[in-house]
């Protein structure tokens, strides 16, 4: 039964064909039993019955064509003097179909409505319907018009509801696509953020480990205790890097920070001093100072400040040379945080500088600019007068 129902839904012409055959059969049987009609009148009626059956059978497949066939059939009946028969019910059906079909223009639909309203008056005039007086004739004609008006109104209402539903479906699909696009953008932004985090973690910590390993190898024979301290620093730095990488990879896997003993909170401004001490331990002389009254800042600003200082000191240690010195200044303003990181090394004068030297075209400075841009700040980086490199950043409390 379900299969039959599905088949009929996919092939509505079969349903219309069934009703067409049924209506034609009823009309022809009624015509055959109508004793008051002569043979000639019956023969003239048969073509109109068959034509209205075709109209009903194909009304959804070729709606405009069937409408004009119905109009032609009506004209034929008026011209040939064929009286109303059961098959004429198809005129109401095609009028409803024209009004309900979205494929039919509004102009044709309104024309069909106007033509439907004239059907009853034309019939009354053609066959000289007389109910006794003028008022009775008028009310009879008006009553005969009502079915045509109702058929059109029902069809037009259905058309309006279908159009509204189609708009809702289209809007829902558009919103779904927009949500998917926004989700993809958010995922891409999160991946870019995690990529920056991984770059900062790996670049800084691995750089410290390499410097300490080189130092340990150099003093292994002459100063075993210093070599032991260097190895301990390597071990601690490696564990810290591993913990941070586990946190970031955990976010990649689940989208949520991992609550475990290896979880490491995101660095903030207070940890910059710890970072400076770690860099000093690695052999780079760093002067650190804080100006203004320290206070809690938005987490995004604090993480950005920490990563900028980390990236700048990593570049100085890698490319500034063995005698390079650096300075870090944090300045608390009323409306933001200022950063100034300078070194007197040779990084700005050599292409070995990670960010491409003075032009700052490499990935490190690009990452800094992206971080600063995300919090609405400004960044200025370039060679320092007298040699070395300078990075200056202003991070506002509120994103611009």
URCOR-V616707 format. One record per residue. N is the residue number from 0. RES is the residue in three letters. BURIAL is I if it has 16 or more other C-alpha atoms within 10 Angstrom, else O. Layout:
# URCOR-V616707
n=N res=RES burial=BURIAL
n=N res=RES burial=BURIAL
This chain:
# URCOR-V616707
n=0 res=UNK burial=O
n=1 res=UNK burial=O
n=2 res=UNK burial=O
n=3 res=UNK burial=O
n=4 res=UNK burial=O
n=5 res=UNK burial=O
n=6 res=UNK burial=O
n=7 res=UNK burial=O
n=8 res=UNK burial=O
n=9 res=UNK burial=O
n=10 res=UNK burial=O
n=11 res=UNK burial=O
n=12 res=UNK burial=I
n=13 res=UNK burial=O
n=14 res=UNK burial=O
n=15 res=UNK burial=I
n=16 res=UNK burial=I
n=17 res=UNK burial=O
n=18 res=UNK burial=O
n=19 res=UNK burial=I
n=20 res=UNK burial=I
n=21 res=UNK burial=O
n=22 res=UNK burial=I
n=23 res=UNK burial=I
n=24 res=UNK burial=I
n=25 res=UNK burial=I
n=26 res=UNK burial=I
n=27 res=UNK burial=I
n=28 res=UNK burial=O
n=29 res=UNK burial=O
n=30 res=UNK burial=I
n=31 res=UNK burial=O
n=32 res=UNK burial=O
n=33 res=UNK burial=O
n=34 res=UNK burial=O
n=35 res=UNK burial=O
n=36 res=UNK burial=O
n=37 res=UNK burial=O
n=38 res=UNK burial=O
n=39 res=UNK burial=O
n=40 res=UNK burial=O
n=41 res=UNK burial=I
n=42 res=UNK burial=O
n=43 res=UNK burial=I
n=44 res=UNK burial=I
n=45 res=UNK burial=I
n=46 res=UNK burial=O
n=47 res=UNK burial=I
n=48 res=UNK burial=I
n=49 res=UNK burial=I
n=50 res=UNK burial=I
n=51 res=UNK burial=I
n=52 res=UNK burial=I
n=53 res=UNK burial=I
n=54 res=UNK burial=I
n=55 res=UNK burial=I
n=56 res=UNK burial=I
n=57 res=UNK burial=I
n=58 res=UNK burial=I
n=59 res=UNK burial=I
n=60 res=UNK burial=O
n=61 res=UNK burial=O
n=62 res=UNK burial=I
n=63 res=UNK burial=I
n=64 res=UNK burial=O
n=65 res=UNK burial=I
n=66 res=UNK burial=I
n=67 res=UNK burial=O
n=68 res=UNK burial=I
n=69 res=UNK burial=I
n=70 res=UNK burial=I
n=71 res=UNK burial=O
n=72 res=UNK burial=I
n=73 res=UNK burial=I
n=74 res=UNK burial=O
n=75 res=UNK burial=I
n=76 res=UNK burial=I
n=77 res=UNK burial=I
n=78 res=UNK burial=O
n=79 res=UNK burial=O
n=80 res=UNK burial=O
n=81 res=UNK burial=I
n=82 res=UNK burial=I
n=83 res=UNK burial=O
n=84 res=UNK burial=O
n=85 res=UNK burial=I
n=86 res=UNK burial=I
n=87 res=UNK burial=I
n=88 res=UNK burial=O
n=89 res=UNK burial=I
n=90 res=UNK burial=I
n=91 res=UNK burial=I
n=92 res=UNK burial=I
n=93 res=UNK burial=I
n=94 res=UNK burial=I
n=95 res=UNK burial=I
n=96 res=UNK burial=I
n=97 res=UNK burial=I
n=98 res=UNK burial=I
n=99 res=UNK burial=I
n=100 res=UNK burial=I
n=101 res=UNK burial=I
n=102 res=UNK burial=O
n=103 res=UNK burial=O
n=104 res=UNK burial=O
n=105 res=UNK burial=O
n=106 res=UNK burial=O
n=107 res=UNK burial=O
n=108 res=UNK burial=I
n=109 res=UNK burial=O
n=110 res=UNK burial=O
n=111 res=UNK burial=I
n=112 res=UNK burial=I
n=113 res=UNK burial=O
n=114 res=UNK burial=O
n=115 res=UNK burial=I
n=116 res=UNK burial=I
n=117 res=UNK burial=O
n=118 res=UNK burial=I
n=119 res=UNK burial=I
n=120 res=UNK burial=I
n=121 res=UNK burial=O
n=122 res=UNK burial=I
n=123 res=UNK burial=I
n=124 res=UNK burial=O
n=125 res=UNK burial=O
n=126 res=UNK burial=O
n=127 res=UNK burial=O
n=128 res=UNK burial=O
n=129 res=UNK burial=O
n=130 res=UNK burial=O
n=131 res=UNK burial=O
n=132 res=UNK burial=O
n=133 res=UNK burial=O
n=134 res=UNK burial=O
n=135 res=UNK burial=O
n=136 res=UNK burial=I
n=137 res=UNK burial=O
n=138 res=UNK burial=O
n=139 res=UNK burial=I
n=140 res=UNK burial=I
n=141 res=UNK burial=O
n=142 res=UNK burial=O
n=143 res=UNK burial=I
n=144 res=UNK burial=I
n=145 res=UNK burial=O
n=146 res=UNK burial=O
n=147 res=UNK burial=I
n=148 res=UNK burial=I
n=149 res=UNK burial=O
n=150 res=UNK burial=I
n=151 res=UNK burial=I
n=152 res=UNK burial=I
n=153 res=UNK burial=I
n=154 res=UNK burial=I
n=155 res=UNK burial=I
n=156 res=UNK burial=O
n=157 res=UNK burial=I
n=158 res=UNK burial=I
n=159 res=UNK burial=I
n=160 res=UNK burial=O
n=161 res=UNK burial=O
n=162 res=UNK burial=O
n=163 res=UNK burial=O
n=164 res=UNK burial=O
n=165 res=UNK burial=O
n=166 res=UNK burial=O
n=167 res=UNK burial=O
n=168 res=UNK burial=O
n=169 res=UNK burial=O
n=170 res=UNK burial=O
n=171 res=UNK burial=O
n=172 res=UNK burial=O
n=173 res=UNK burial=O
n=174 res=UNK burial=O
n=175 res=UNK burial=O
n=176 res=UNK burial=O
n=177 res=UNK burial=O
n=178 res=UNK burial=O
n=179 res=UNK burial=O
n=180 res=UNK burial=O
n=181 res=UNK burial=O
n=182 res=UNK burial=O
n=183 res=UNK burial=O
n=184 res=UNK burial=O
n=185 res=UNK burial=O
n=186 res=UNK burial=O
n=187 res=UNK burial=O
n=188 res=UNK burial=O
n=189 res=UNK burial=O
n=190 res=UNK burial=O
n=191 res=UNK burial=O
n=192 res=UNK burial=I
n=193 res=UNK burial=I
n=194 res=UNK burial=O
n=195 res=UNK burial=I
n=196 res=UNK burial=I
n=197 res=UNK burial=I
n=198 res=UNK burial=O
n=199 res=UNK burial=I
n=200 res=UNK burial=I
n=201 res=UNK burial=I
n=202 res=UNK burial=I
n=203 res=UNK burial=I
n=204 res=UNK burial=I
n=205 res=UNK burial=I
n=206 res=UNK burial=I
n=207 res=UNK burial=I
n=208 res=UNK burial=I
n=209 res=UNK burial=O
n=210 res=UNK burial=I
n=211 res=UNK burial=I
n=212 res=UNK burial=I
n=213 res=UNK burial=O
n=214 res=UNK burial=I
n=215 res=UNK burial=I
n=216 res=UNK burial=O
n=217 res=UNK burial=O
n=218 res=UNK burial=O
n=219 res=UNK burial=O
n=220 res=UNK burial=O
n=221 res=UNK burial=O
n=222 res=UNK burial=O
n=223 res=UNK burial=O
n=224 res=UNK burial=O
n=225 res=UNK burial=O
n=226 res=UNK burial=I
n=227 res=UNK burial=O
n=228 res=UNK burial=O
n=229 res=UNK burial=I
n=230 res=UNK burial=I
n=231 res=UNK burial=O
n=232 res=UNK burial=I
n=233 res=UNK burial=I
n=234 res=UNK burial=O
n=235 res=UNK burial=O
n=236 res=UNK burial=I
n=237 res=UNK burial=I
n=238 res=UNK burial=O
n=239 res=UNK burial=I
n=240 res=UNK burial=I
n=241 res=UNK burial=I
n=242 res=UNK burial=I
n=243 res=UNK burial=I
n=244 res=UNK burial=I
n=245 res=UNK burial=I
n=246 res=UNK burial=I
n=247 res=UNK burial=I
n=248 res=UNK burial=I
n=249 res=UNK burial=I
n=250 res=UNK burial=I
n=251 res=UNK burial=O
n=252 res=UNK burial=O
n=253 res=UNK burial=O
n=254 res=UNK burial=O
n=255 res=UNK burial=O
n=256 res=UNK burial=I
n=257 res=UNK burial=I
n=258 res=UNK burial=O
n=259 res=UNK burial=O
n=260 res=UNK burial=O
n=261 res=UNK burial=O
n=262 res=UNK burial=I
n=263 res=UNK burial=I
n=264 res=UNK burial=O
n=265 res=UNK burial=O
n=266 res=UNK burial=I
n=267 res=UNK burial=I
n=268 res=UNK burial=I
n=269 res=UNK burial=O
n=270 res=UNK burial=O
n=271 res=UNK burial=I
n=272 res=UNK burial=O
n=273 res=UNK burial=O
n=274 res=UNK burial=I
n=275 res=UNK burial=I
n=276 res=UNK burial=I
n=277 res=UNK burial=I
n=278 res=UNK burial=I
n=279 res=UNK burial=O
n=280 res=UNK burial=O
n=281 res=UNK burial=I
n=282 res=UNK burial=I
n=283 res=UNK burial=I
n=284 res=UNK burial=I
n=285 res=UNK burial=I
n=286 res=UNK burial=O
n=287 res=UNK burial=O
n=288 res=UNK burial=O
n=289 res=UNK burial=O
n=290 res=UNK burial=O
n=291 res=UNK burial=O
n=292 res=UNK burial=O
n=293 res=UNK burial=O
n=294 res=UNK burial=O
n=295 res=UNK burial=O
n=296 res=UNK burial=I
n=297 res=UNK burial=O
n=298 res=UNK burial=O
n=299 res=UNK burial=I
n=300 res=UNK burial=I
n=301 res=UNK burial=I
n=302 res=UNK burial=I
n=303 res=UNK burial=I
n=304 res=UNK burial=I
n=305 res=UNK burial=I
n=306 res=UNK burial=I
n=307 res=UNK burial=I
n=308 res=UNK burial=I
n=309 res=UNK burial=I
n=310 res=UNK burial=I
n=311 res=UNK burial=I
n=312 res=UNK burial=I
n=313 res=UNK burial=I
n=314 res=UNK burial=I
n=315 res=UNK burial=I
n=316 res=UNK burial=I
n=317 res=UNK burial=I
n=318 res=UNK burial=I
n=319 res=UNK burial=I
n=320 res=UNK burial=O
n=321 res=UNK burial=O
n=322 res=UNK burial=O
n=323 res=UNK burial=I
n=324 res=UNK burial=I
n=325 res=UNK burial=I
n=326 res=UNK burial=I
n=327 res=UNK burial=I
n=328 res=UNK burial=I
n=329 res=UNK burial=I
n=330 res=UNK burial=I
n=331 res=UNK burial=I
n=332 res=UNK burial=I
n=333 res=UNK burial=O
n=334 res=UNK burial=O
n=335 res=UNK burial=O
n=336 res=UNK burial=I
n=337 res=UNK burial=I
n=338 res=UNK burial=I
n=339 res=UNK burial=I
n=340 res=UNK burial=I
n=341 res=UNK burial=I
n=342 res=UNK burial=I
n=343 res=UNK burial=I
n=344 res=UNK burial=I
n=345 res=UNK burial=I
n=346 res=UNK burial=I
n=347 res=UNK burial=I
n=348 res=UNK burial=I
n=349 res=UNK burial=O
n=350 res=UNK burial=O
n=351 res=UNK burial=O
n=352 res=UNK burial=I
n=353 res=UNK burial=I
n=354 res=UNK burial=I
n=355 res=UNK burial=I
n=356 res=UNK burial=I
n=357 res=UNK burial=I
n=358 res=UNK burial=O
n=359 res=UNK burial=I
n=360 res=UNK burial=O
n=361 res=UNK burial=O
n=362 res=UNK burial=O
n=363 res=UNK burial=I
n=364 res=UNK burial=I
n=365 res=UNK burial=O
n=366 res=UNK burial=I
n=367 res=UNK burial=I
n=368 res=UNK burial=I
n=369 res=UNK burial=I
n=370 res=UNK burial=I
n=371 res=UNK burial=I
n=372 res=UNK burial=I
n=373 res=UNK burial=O
n=374 res=UNK burial=I
n=375 res=UNK burial=I
n=376 res=UNK burial=I
n=377 res=UNK burial=O
n=378 res=UNK burial=I
n=379 res=UNK burial=O
n=380 res=UNK burial=I
n=381 res=UNK burial=I
n=382 res=UNK burial=I
n=383 res=UNK burial=I
n=384 res=UNK burial=O
n=385 res=UNK burial=O
n=386 res=UNK burial=O
n=387 res=UNK burial=I
n=388 res=UNK burial=I
n=389 res=UNK burial=I
n=390 res=UNK burial=I
n=391 res=UNK burial=I
n=392 res=UNK burial=I
n=393 res=UNK burial=I
n=394 res=UNK burial=I
n=395 res=UNK burial=I
n=396 res=UNK burial=I
n=397 res=UNK burial=O
n=398 res=UNK burial=O
n=399 res=UNK burial=O
